[in-house]
Amino acid sequence: MNADASNQTNLTNDTAWDTEPSWSPDGTKIAFKTYRDGNAEIYVMDADGSNQTRLTNDTAGDSDPSWSPDGTKVAFNSERDGNWEIYVMDPDGANQTRLTDDSADDSYPSWSPDGTQIVFHSHRDGNDEIYVMEADGSNQTRLTDDPSSDASPSWGPGS
């Protein structure tokens, strides 16, 4: 839809729950989570809703797609290893690679504007805290340390 809520258009038109849209940096694609295959999977489609293509195919849930600023990777979280971990893949679903490996849940990845880092939230310290890591998964560092929950981080433009 337009910013004034006009021209609302249903892009997926599926009976399943389609959610968590993420625009590609060039505006031509939208990655999203859907339950149309019986569990949460990541799909991508053209910006007009055409060419809907499944990117992940696992019996566990995959969610929260996030495009890298240059459009060459999509970060997402998956529970395919028994708990939620952060992964990256190519925009066509190839080269799915796990970046985090912790016994606690890691989720909600968000790319830095320059594409060199990914911020995420983790429960590895007993409550939800915000972490950051290099785009290859190295140097995972806790940013917050608060007894209350810190969750769902997102980079601001130019941060």
C-alpha positions in Angstrom: 0.0 0.0 0.0 1.0 3.6 -0.3 2.2 5.5 2.8 -1.3 7.0 3.2 -2.9 3.5 3.3 -4.3 3.9 -0.2 -3.9 1.3 -3.0 -3.8 -1.7 -0.6 -3.0 -4.8 -2.6 -3.0 -8.5 -1.5 0.3 -10.0 -2.9 0.1 -13.5 -1.6 -3.6 -14.4 -1.7 -3.0 -17.7 0.0 -5.1 -19.3 2.8 -2.0 -19.8 4.9 -0.6 -17.3 7.2 2.0 -15.2 5.2 3.9 -12.7 7.4 7.3 -11.0 8.2 7.8 -9.4 4.8 11.3 -8.0 4.1 12.0 -5.9 1.0 15.1 -6.5 -1.1 17.4 -3.4 -1.1 16.6 -2.7 -4.8 12.8 -3.0 -4.2 12.2 -5.8 -6.7 11.7 -8.7 -4.3 10.0 -9.5 -1.0 11.1 -12.3 1.3 8.5 -13.6 3.7 7.5 -16.3 6.1 4.6 -18.6 5.3 2.9 -21.6 6.7 1.5 -22.9 3.4 3.8 -26.0 3.5 2.6 -27.0 7.0 5.3 -25.3 9.0 7.1 -21.9 8.8 9.3 -21.6 5.7 10.9 -18.6 3.9 9.7 -17.7 0.4 10.6 -14.9 -2.0 8.4 -13.2 -4.6 8.6 -10.3 -7.0 7.4 -7.0 -5.6 4.1 -7.4 -7.5 3.4 -10.8 -5.8 4.4 -13.0 -8.8 7.0 -15.7 -8.9 6.5 -16.9 -5.3 9.4 -19.3 -4.7 10.2 -21.4 -1.6 13.7 -20.8 -0.3 13.9 -23.0 2.8 12.7 -26.6 3.0 13.0 -28.1 6.5 10.7 -29.8 8.9 11.6 -27.2 11.6 10.5 -23.6 11.4 12.3 -20.9 9.5 11.4 -17.3 10.0 12.4 -13.6 10.2 14.1 -13.0 6.8 16.3 -10.0 6.6 18.1 -8.9 3.3 21.7 -7.8 3.4 22.1 -4.2 2.2 23.7 -5.3 -1.1 21.0 -7.9 -1.7 23.4 -10.8 -1.9 22.3 -12.6 1.3 19.2 -13.2 3.4 19.6 -13.7 7.1 16.9 -15.7 8.9 16.4 -17.8 12.0 15.7 -21.5 12.1 15.0 -24.1 14.7 16.4 -27.0 12.6 19.1 -27.7 15.1 16.8 -28.0 18.1 16.6 -24.4 19.0 16.5 -21.1 17.2 19.8 -20.1 15.5 20.7 -17.5 12.9 21.5 -18.6 9.3 22.3 -16.8 6.1 21.5 -17.9 2.5 21.8 -16.7 -1.0 18.6 -15.0 -2.4 17.8 -18.2 -4.3 17.9 -20.3 -1.1 21.4 -21.8 -1.9 24.3 -22.0 0.6 22.3 -22.0 3.8 24.9 -21.5 6.5 24.4 -21.4 10.3 26.1 -18.4 11.9 25.2 -19.0 15.6 25.5 -22.2 17.6 24.3 -21.8 21.2 22.1 -23.9 23.4 19.8 -20.9 23.9 17.7 -19.3 21.2 19.2 -16.7 18.9 16.7 -14.8 16.6 15.6 -11.7 14.9 18.6 -10.9 12.7 19.1 -7.4 11.3 21.9 -6.3 9.0 24.0 -3.2 9.6 23.6 -0.6 6.9 27.1 -1.4 5.5 26.4 -5.2 5.6 29.4 -6.0 7.8 27.5 -6.9 11.0 24.2 -8.6 12.1 22.5 -7.6 15.3 20.2 -10.2 16.9 18.6 -11.1 20.2 19.6 -14.1 22.3 18.5 -15.9 25.4 21.9 -17.3 26.1 22.4 -15.3 29.3 19.1 -16.4 30.9 17.0 -13.5 29.5 16.7 -11.8 26.2 19.7 -9.6 25.4 20.9 -7.9 22.2 24.1 -9.2 20.5 26.0 -8.2 17.5 28.3 -10.3 15.3 30.3 -10.0 12.1 28.4 -11.0 8.9 30.3 -14.3 8.9 29.1 -15.2 12.5 32.4 -14.3 14.2 32.9 -12.0 17.2 29.5 -12.5 18.8 29.3 -9.8 21.4 26.6 -8.9 23.9 25.5 -5.3 23.7 22.9 -5.1 26.5 23.0 -6.4 30.0 19.7 -5.8 31.7 17.4 -8.0 33.9 14.4 -7.1 31.7 14.0 -8.4 28.2 15.8 -6.7 25.3 14.5 -8.1 22.0 13.8 -7.6 18.3 16.7 -5.3 17.4 16.9 -3.3 14.2 19.6 -1.1 12.7 18.6 2.5 11.9 19.6 4.0 8.5 23.2 5.1 8.6 23.8 3.6 12.1 
